[in-house]
């Protein structure tokens, strides 16, 4: 069976991969930001979900 990329595995939820469209779609919805905002934040603070959330004030 092929991987279901519409759902991100629990282990993968600690980091954000802005090179994958399905992850961008998931994280922009989950974090309430745009694709461009997400990419800029990841560029600034790194791929750690906790760092991105902290930057967003969440």
C-alpha positions in Angstrom: 0.0 0.0 0.0 1.3 3.5 -0.9 2.0 6.0 1.8 -1.0 8.2 2.6 0.7 11.6 2.5 -2.6 13.4 3.4 -1.9 12.6 7.0 1.4 13.3 8.7 2.6 10.5 11.0 2.8 11.5 14.7 6.6 11.2 14.7 6.8 13.7 11.9 4.8 16.4 13.7 7.9 17.7 15.6 9.3 19.3 12.4 8.0 21.1 9.4 9.2 20.2 5.9 8.4 23.2 3.6 9.6 21.2 0.6 6.5 19.0 0.6 3.2 20.4 -0.6 1.1 18.1 1.6 3.1 19.3 4.7 2.7 22.9 3.8 -1.1 22.4 3.3 -1.3 20.7 6.7 0.8 23.1 8.7 -0.7 26.3 7.2 -4.2 25.1 8.2 -3.1 23.8 11.6 -1.1 27.0 12.4 -3.4 29.5 10.7 -0.8 31.1 8.4 -0.1 31.4 4.7 2.4 29.4 2.7 4.7 32.4 2.4 4.5 33.2 6.1 5.3 29.6 7.0 8.3 29.5 4.7 9.6 32.8 6.1 9.2 31.7 9.7 10.9 28.3 9.0 13.7 30.2 7.3 14.1 32.4 10.4 13.6 30.0 13.3 14.2 26.6 11.8 12.0 23.5 11.2 11.2 22.8 14.8 7.4 22.9 15.3 7.9 24.3 18.8 10.1 27.2 17.5 7.5 28.0 14.8 4.7 28.0 17.3 6.6 30.2 19.7 7.3 32.6 16.9 3.6 32.7 16.0 2.8 33.3 19.7 0.9 29.9 20.0 
